[in-house]
Amino acid sequence: MMRQNSFTRTNITMLALVQLLLIASFSGNAQNEDPTKFGDNPDKCRECISLYREYYRQKNYDDAMMGWRCAFAICPGATKNIVINGPTLIEHMIKKNETDAVLKKAYIDTLMMIYDKRIELYPEDKAAALGRKGMEQYDYATEDYTDAYNTMKQALELGGNETEAGVLAKLYTAGMKQLVAKKVEMDELYDLYDKISAVVDANMAKGAEDKSYKYYEQAKGVVDQNFERIAQEEQYIGLMKPKVEAAPTDAALLEKVSTMMVKRKWTSNPFYLETSEKLHKLNPSATSAYNLYEGHAKKGNDSEAKKFLEESVKLETNPTEKADRMLKLAKVYGAEKSFAKARSTAQEAASLRGGWGEPFIYIGDLYLSTSTSCGDDACSQKYGIWAAEDMFNKAKSVDSSVASEAAQKAASCRKYYPTKKDCFFLNIQDGQAVTVGGWIGVETNARFAE
């Protein structure tokens, strides 16, 4: 009895394998011999489609298989649903036959064949189908991930920013496995990171309200986590420096290196500064100038940092970006004690970005910190405190996001109000208009401590 059961099972397995493999032959022959949409037996084709679709909608995948097999064999081009639904059915059968290595392998082969048929019948779907196929190859691989890696890499090249988030995550993970297996070099993984990051960034730029945002965010986490394992600063520089030295005017190469080092926050490295300055000379832009500002600022090269920040402000055309950089520049001028220049730059920054309170907070801080140098006595030296409070109140009134900070700063000003006694000999009355001396030179109203 045991021998009979074993024999029967073997024959059933082999028959199923033969049936699956014959599908490809039947499908190909049908396409070659009869190019019409429903094959050479339209009625049978429609019957098979109707049969499998009803079961498929009910998620009764076991019973859907017979009708689907028939449709895929005799008229795979009748409706795209045949090749779209096919993977779900076949994956169900793979899980169902997990312990049968022969039958499982046959179903996996069929799964790949469905994606190939989709590409053949619907070439406009090639990038998406390759991406899905590559993910399946990855999931069912055991040791060699070469096919999965190459398939998903082709999907990325064809699909660009339309590449699915899941493909990006598995592609980079497959790349890491290829690196460990010594089938790719380190620089290929650096290049791949650049390409994937560009796609992720483009999709995340759509905003969190986009339904795909969370998937690209997850892919970014996976890719970044893997990249962290190989992204060593000195190793990267050792790899790229000879290339830059060999092609110092290759703008694409310089851009790639500069972008990578900015992402990894390696901007204080001399190699970054050298590379970025080469790039800036070839293709000056607000971004390249700003990156150089940050690099030199980290190195403590204040004069160079200021020069590139000024250039970045000059070249920037986006009002919001320009405003942000102008406020940074205002703070640079303030640190140099060029107070009037710092104020005018902060005011210009505020004018570029409506409803923004930070520039007014900064001006208030300047007034507060320099008040004593803008008067000749205990009373007039406090005029700047009143002017500072005016700025903090203005910040609070225009920008709710800084209202709490501005209110705290305004309240702190009251601690330093002069007393009426301090101003007695100047005959200054509460609420009286006065002009602050020194560089501040603005009009404000007198306020006194109780």
C-alpha positions as CSV (number, residue, x, y, z in Angstrom):
1,M,0.0,0.0,0.0
2,M,2.8,2.4,0.9
3,R,4.5,1.8,-2.5
4,Q,1.2,2.4,-4.3
5,N,0.7,5.8,-2.5
6,S,4.3,6.8,-3.3
7,F,3.9,5.9,-6.9
8,T,0.6,7.8,-7.3
9,R,1.9,10.9,-5.6
10,T,5.0,10.9,-7.9
11,N,2.8,10.6,-11.0
12,I,0.5,13.4,-9.8
13,T,3.4,15.7,-9.2
14,M,5.0,15.0,-12.6
15,L,1.6,15.5,-14.3
16,A,1.1,18.8,-12.6
17,L,4.7,19.9,-13.6
18,V,4.1,18.8,-17.2
19,Q,0.8,20.6,-17.3
20,L,2.3,23.9,-16.1
21,L,5.2,23.7,-18.5
22,L,2.9,23.0,-21.4
23,I,1.1,26.2,-20.7
24,A,4.0,28.2,-22.1
25,S,4.1,26.1,-25.2
26,F,0.3,26.4,-25.8
27,S,0.4,30.1,-25.0
28,G,3.2,30.8,-27.4
29,N,1.7,28.7,-30.2
30,A,-1.7,30.4,-29.8
31,Q,-0.1,33.8,-30.1
32,N,1.9,32.8,-33.2
33,E,-0.8,30.8,-35.0
34,D,-3.8,33.1,-34.3
35,P,-3.2,36.8,-33.4
36,T,-6.8,37.5,-32.6
37,K,-7.6,38.6,-29.1
38,F,-9.7,35.6,-28.0
39,G,-7.6,32.9,-29.7
40,D,-8.9,30.3,-32.1
41,N,-11.7,29.3,-29.7
42,P,-13.3,32.6,-28.5
43,D,-16.3,30.9,-26.8
44,K,-14.0,28.6,-24.8
45,C,-11.8,31.6,-24.0
46,R,-14.7,33.6,-22.6
47,E,-16.0,30.6,-20.7
48,C,-12.7,30.1,-19.0
49,I,-12.3,33.8,-18.2
50,S,-15.8,34.0,-16.7
51,L,-15.2,30.9,-14.7
52,Y,-12.0,31.9,-13.1
53,R,-13.0,35.6,-12.5
54,E,-16.0,34.6,-10.5
55,Y,-14.0,32.4,-8.2
56,Y,-11.2,35.0,-8.1
57,R,-13.6,37.7,-6.9
58,Q,-14.6,35.3,-4.1
59,K,-10.9,34.7,-3.3
60,N,-11.6,31.0,-4.0
61,Y,-8.2,30.6,-5.6
62,D,-8.2,26.8,-5.7
63,D,-11.3,26.7,-7.9
64,A,-10.2,29.7,-9.9
65,M,-7.0,27.9,-11.0
66,M,-8.6,25.6,-13.7
67,G,-10.4,28.5,-15.5
68,W,-7.3,30.7,-15.2
69,R,-5.0,27.9,-16.6
70,C,-7.3,27.5,-19.6
71,A,-7.5,31.3,-20.3
72,F,-3.7,31.7,-19.9
73,A,-3.1,28.7,-22.3
74,I,-5.5,29.6,-25.1
75,C,-6.0,33.4,-25.0
76,P,-3.6,35.2,-22.6
77,G,-4.1,38.5,-24.4
78,A,-7.9,38.5,-24.1
79,T,-7.8,40.7,-21.1
80,K,-4.9,42.2,-19.1
81,N,-6.5,40.7,-15.9
82,I,-5.2,37.3,-16.9
83,V,-1.6,38.3,-16.4
84,I,-2.4,40.7,-13.5
85,N,-4.4,38.1,-11.5
86,G,-2.1,35.2,-12.4
87,P,0.6,36.0,-9.9
88,T,-1.9,36.0,-7.0
89,L,-3.2,32.6,-8.0
90,I,0.3,31.1,-8.5
91,E,1.6,32.5,-5.2
92,H,-1.3,30.9,-3.5
93,M,-0.3,27.5,-5.1
94,I,3.3,28.0,-4.1
95,K,2.3,28.5,-0.4
96,K,0.0,25.6,-0.6
97,N,2.7,23.3,-2.0
98,E,5.6,24.7,0.2
99,T,6.8,21.3,1.3
100,D,6.9,19.8,-2.3
101,A,10.1,21.1,-3.7
102,V,9.4,19.9,-7.3
103,L,5.9,21.3,-7.5
104,K,6.9,24.5,-5.8
105,K,9.7,25.0,-8.3
106,A,7.3,24.4,-11.2
107,Y,4.9,27.0,-9.8
108,I,7.8,29.5,-9.3
109,D,8.8,29.0,-13.0
110,T,5.2,29.6,-14.0
111,L,5.1,32.8,-12.0
112,M,8.1,34.2,-13.8
113,M,6.6,33.1,-17.1
114,I,3.5,35.2,-16.3
115,Y,5.6,38.3,-15.9
116,D,7.4,37.6,-19.2
117,K,4.1,37.1,-20.9
118,R,2.8,40.4,-19.5
119,I,5.9,42.2,-20.9
120,E,5.4,40.5,-24.3
121,L,1.7,41.4,-24.5
122,Y,1.9,44.8,-22.9
123,P,5.3,46.3,-23.5
124,E,4.1,49.6,-21.9
125,D,4.1,47.7,-18.6
126,K,7.7,46.5,-18.9
127,A,9.2,48.6,-16.1
128,A,6.4,47.7,-13.7
129,A,6.4,44.0,-14.6
130,L,10.1,43.7,-14.3
131,G,9.9,45.3,-10.9
132,R,7.4,42.8,-9.7
133,K,9.3,39.9,-11.3
134,G,12.5,41.1,-9.6
135,M,10.8,41.2,-6.2
136,E,9.5,37.7,-6.7
137,Q,13.0,36.5,-7.8
138,Y,14.4,38.0,-4.6
139,D,11.7,36.4,-2.4
140,Y,12.3,33.0,-3.8
141,A,16.1,33.1,-4.1
142,T,18.1,31.0,-1.7
143,E,21.8,31.9,-2.3
144,D,22.2,33.6,-5.7
145,Y,20.5,37.0,-6.0
146,T,22.0,37.9,-9.4
147,D,18.8,37.5,-11.4
148,A,16.8,39.5,-8.8
149,Y,19.4,42.2,-8.7
150,N,19.7,42.5,-12.5
151,T,15.9,42.4,-13.1
152,M,15.2,45.1,-10.5
153,K,18.1,47.3,-11.7
154,Q,16.6,47.2,-15.2
155,A,13.2,48.1,-13.8
156,L,14.7,51.1,-12.1
157,E,16.5,52.2,-15.3
158,L,13.2,51.9,-17.3
159,G,10.8,53.1,-14.6
160,G,12.8,56.0,-13.1
161,N,10.6,58.0,-10.6
162,E,7.7,55.6,-11.3
163,T,9.6,52.7,-9.8
164,E,7.7,51.1,-6.9
165,A,9.0,51.7,-3.4
166,G,9.2,48.0,-2.7
167,V,11.4,47.4,-5.7
168,L,13.8,50.1,-4.5
169,A,14.2,48.6,-1.1
170,K,14.7,45.0,-2.3
171,L,17.0,46.2,-5.1
172,Y,19.4,47.8,-2.7
173,T,19.2,44.8,-0.3
174,A,19.9,42.5,-3.2
175,G,22.9,44.7,-4.1
176,M,24.3,44.4,-0.6
177,K,24.0,40.6,-1.0
178,Q,25.9,40.8,-4.3
179,L,28.6,42.9,-2.6
180,V,29.0,40.3,0.1
181,A,29.2,37.6,-2.6
182,K,31.8,39.7,-4.4
183,K,29.7,39.9,-7.5
184,V,29.7,43.8,-7.6
185,E,32.2,46.4,-6.5
186,M,31.7,49.0,-3.8
187,D,31.4,51.9,-6.2
188,E,28.4,50.3,-7.9
189,L,26.6,50.3,-4.6
190,Y,27.4,54.0,-4.1
191,D,26.1,54.8,-7.6
192,L,23.0,52.7,-6.9
193,Y,22.4,54.6,-3.7
194,D,22.4,57.9,-5.6
195,K,19.9,56.6,-8.2
196,I,17.6,55.2,-5.6
197,S,17.8,58.2,-3.4
198,A,16.8,60.5,-6.3
199,V,13.7,58.4,-6.9
200,V,12.8,58.3,-3.2
201,D,13.3,62.0,-2.8
202,A,11.2,62.8,-5.9
203,N,8.3,60.7,-4.6
204,M,8.5,62.0,-1.0
205,A,8.5,65.5,-2.3
206,K,4.8,65.0,-3.2
207,G,4.1,65.3,0.6
208,A,2.8,63.0,3.3
209,E,-0.7,63.4,2.0
210,D,0.2,61.3,-1.1
211,K,-0.9,57.7,-0.6
212,S,2.5,56.3,-1.6
213,Y,4.5,58.5,0.7
214,K,4.7,56.1,3.6
215,Y,6.0,53.3,1.3
216,Y,8.8,55.5,0.0
217,E,9.5,56.6,3.5
218,Q,9.9,52.9,4.5
219,A,12.0,52.2,1.5
220,K,14.3,55.1,2.4
221,G,14.7,53.6,5.9
222,V,15.7,50.2,4.4
223,V,18.1,51.7,1.9
224,D,19.7,54.2,4.3
225,Q,20.1,51.5,6.9
226,N,21.9,49.2,4.4
227,F,24.0,52.1,3.1
228,E,25.1,53.0,6.6
229,R,26.9,49.6,6.7
230,I,29.2,50.5,3.8
231,A,29.3,54.4,3.9
232,Q,32.6,55.0,5.5
233,E,34.0,58.5,4.8
234,E,37.6,57.7,4.2
235,Q,36.7,54.6,2.2
236,Y,34.5,56.6,-0.1
237,I,37.1,59.3,-0.6
238,G,39.7,56.7,-1.3
239,L,37.4,55.3,-4.0
240,M,36.4,58.6,-5.6
241,K,39.4,60.8,-5.2
242,P,41.4,59.1,-8.1
243,K,38.4,59.4,-10.3
244,V,38.0,63.1,-9.6
245,E,41.7,63.7,-10.1
246,A,41.5,61.8,-13.5
247,A,38.5,63.8,-14.7
248,P,38.5,67.2,-12.9
249,T,36.1,68.8,-15.4
250,D,33.6,66.0,-15.4
251,A,30.6,67.9,-14.0
252,A,28.4,64.8,-13.7
253,L,31.1,63.1,-11.6
254,L,31.7,66.1,-9.4
255,E,28.0,66.5,-8.9
256,K,27.6,62.9,-7.8
257,V,30.5,63.1,-5.4
258,S,29.4,66.5,-3.9
259,T,25.8,65.3,-3.5
260,M,26.8,62.1,-1.8
261,M,29.1,63.9,0.7
262,V,26.4,66.5,1.5
263,K,23.9,63.6,2.2
264,R,26.4,61.9,4.5
265,K,27.3,65.3,6.2
266,W,31.0,65.0,5.2
267,T,31.1,68.6,4.1
268,S,34.0,69.6,6.3
269,N,36.3,67.2,4.5
270,P,38.9,68.9,2.4
271,F,38.1,66.5,-0.5
272,Y,34.5,67.8,-0.4
273,L,35.6,71.4,-0.6
274,E,38.0,70.7,-3.4
275,T,35.4,68.8,-5.4
276,S,32.6,71.3,-4.8
277,E,34.8,74.3,-5.7
278,K,35.6,72.5,-9.0
279,L,32.0,71.9,-9.6
280,H,31.0,75.5,-8.7
281,K,33.5,76.9,-11.2
282,L,32.1,74.7,-13.9
283,N,28.4,75.1,-13.0
284,P,27.9,77.9,-10.4
285,S,24.5,77.6,-8.7
286,A,22.8,78.7,-5.5
287,T,23.0,75.1,-4.2
288,S,26.7,74.6,-4.9
289,A,27.5,77.9,-3.4
290,Y,25.4,77.1,-0.3
291,N,27.0,73.7,0.1
292,L,30.4,75.4,0.0
293,Y,29.3,77.9,2.6
294,E,28.4,75.0,4.9
295,G,31.6,73.2,4.3
296,H,33.8,76.2,5.0
297,A,31.7,77.2,8.0
298,K,32.3,73.8,9.5
299,K,36.0,74.2,8.9
300,G,35.9,77.6,10.6
301,N,36.9,79.4,7.4
302,D,34.7,82.4,8.1
303,S,35.6,84.7,5.3
304,E,35.2,81.9,2.7
305,A,32.0,80.8,4.2
306,K,30.6,84.3,4.1
307,K,31.7,84.7,0.5
308,F,29.8,81.6,-0.7
309,L,26.7,82.4,1.4
310,E,26.5,85.8,-0.2
311,E,26.9,84.2,-3.6
312,S,24.2,81.6,-2.8
313,V,21.8,84.4,-1.9
314,K,22.6,86.3,-5.1
315,L,22.0,83.2,-7.3
316,E,18.9,81.8,-5.5
317,T,15.6,82.4,-7.3
318,N,13.3,80.5,-4.9
319,P,11.9,83.2,-2.5
320,T,11.6,80.9,0.5
321,E,15.1,79.5,0.1
322,K,16.5,82.9,-0.5
323,A,14.8,84.2,2.6
324,D,16.2,81.4,4.8
325,R,19.7,82.0,3.5
326,M,19.4,85.8,3.9
327,L,18.6,85.3,7.6
328,K,21.7,83.1,7.9
329,L,23.7,85.9,6.2
330,A,22.2,88.5,8.5
331,K,23.5,86.4,11.5
332,V,26.9,86.3,9.9
333,Y,26.9,90.1,9.6
334,G,25.7,90.3,13.2
335,A,28.6,88.1,14.4
336,E,30.9,90.5,12.6
337,K,29.3,93.4,14.5
338,S,28.0,94.9,11.3
339,F,24.7,95.5,13.0
340,A,23.0,97.8,10.6
341,K,23.8,95.5,7.7
342,A,22.6,92.5,9.7
343,R,19.2,94.3,10.4
344,S,18.7,95.4,6.8
345,T,19.4,91.8,5.5
346,A,17.0,90.3,8.1
347,Q,14.3,92.8,7.1
348,E,14.8,91.9,3.4
349,A,14.5,88.2,4.3
350,A,11.2,88.9,6.1
351,S,9.9,90.7,3.0
352,L,10.5,87.7,0.9
353,R,8.5,85.3,3.1
354,G,5.3,86.7,4.4
355,G,4.1,85.7,7.9
356,W,7.6,84.8,9.0
357,G,8.5,85.9,12.5
358,E,12.1,84.7,12.9
359,P,13.8,87.7,11.3
360,F,12.0,90.0,13.7
361,I,13.1,87.8,16.7
362,Y,16.7,88.1,15.4
363,I,16.4,91.9,15.1
364,G,15.0,92.0,18.6
365,D,17.9,90.0,19.9
366,L,20.3,92.4,18.2
367,Y,18.6,95.4,19.8
368,L,18.6,93.7,23.2
369,S,22.3,92.7,23.1
370,T,23.5,96.2,21.9
371,S,21.2,98.5,23.8
372,T,23.7,99.7,26.4
373,S,26.0,100.9,23.6
374,C,23.3,103.0,22.1
375,G,22.8,105.6,24.9
376,D,24.8,107.9,27.2
377,D,23.1,107.4,30.5
378,A,21.0,104.9,32.6
379,C,17.8,105.9,30.8
380,S,18.8,106.2,27.2
381,Q,20.8,103.0,27.4
382,K,17.5,101.2,28.0
383,Y,15.8,102.6,24.9
384,G,17.0,99.6,22.9
385,I,15.2,97.3,25.3
386,W,11.9,99.0,24.4
387,A,12.8,98.6,20.7
388,A,13.6,94.9,21.2
389,E,10.3,94.3,22.8
390,D,8.6,95.9,19.8
391,M,10.3,93.4,17.5
392,F,9.4,90.4,19.6
393,N,5.7,91.6,19.7
394,K,5.8,92.0,15.9
395,A,7.2,88.5,15.5
396,K,4.3,87.2,17.7
397,S,1.7,89.1,15.7
398,V,2.8,87.9,12.3
399,D,3.8,84.3,13.0
400,S,1.9,82.0,15.3
401,S,4.6,79.3,15.1
402,V,7.0,81.5,17.0
403,A,4.4,83.2,19.2
404,S,5.5,81.4,22.4
405,E,9.2,82.1,22.0
406,A,8.5,85.7,21.1
407,A,6.2,86.2,24.1
408,Q,8.8,84.8,26.4
409,K,11.5,87.2,25.0
410,A,9.1,90.1,25.2
411,A,8.4,89.3,28.9
412,S,12.1,89.1,29.6
413,C,12.5,92.7,28.3
414,R,10.3,94.0,31.1
415,K,12.9,92.8,33.6
416,Y,15.3,95.4,32.2
417,Y,13.0,98.4,32.0
418,P,14.4,101.6,33.4
419,T,12.8,103.2,36.4
420,K,11.1,106.6,36.3
421,K,13.9,107.7,38.5
422,D,16.5,106.7,35.8
423,C,14.7,109.0,33.3
424,F,13.6,111.8,35.7
425,F,16.2,114.3,34.6
426,L,15.4,113.7,30.9
427,N,11.7,114.4,31.6
428,I,10.6,111.2,29.8
429,Q,7.0,110.2,30.4
430,D,5.4,106.7,30.2
431,G,4.3,106.2,26.5
432,Q,6.3,109.1,25.2
433,A,7.9,108.6,21.7
434,V,11.7,108.5,21.8
435,T,14.4,107.7,19.3
436,V,17.0,105.1,20.2
437,G,20.5,106.3,19.8
438,G,23.5,104.6,18.1
439,W,23.1,102.2,15.2
440,I,19.6,101.2,16.2
441,G,18.1,104.7,15.5
442,V,14.4,103.7,15.5
443,E,11.5,105.3,17.3
444,T,9.8,103.5,20.2
445,N,7.7,104.3,23.2
446,A,8.9,104.7,26.8
447,R,7.9,102.0,29.4
448,F,9.0,101.9,33.0
449,A,9.5,99.3,35.7
450,E,6.8,99.4,38.4
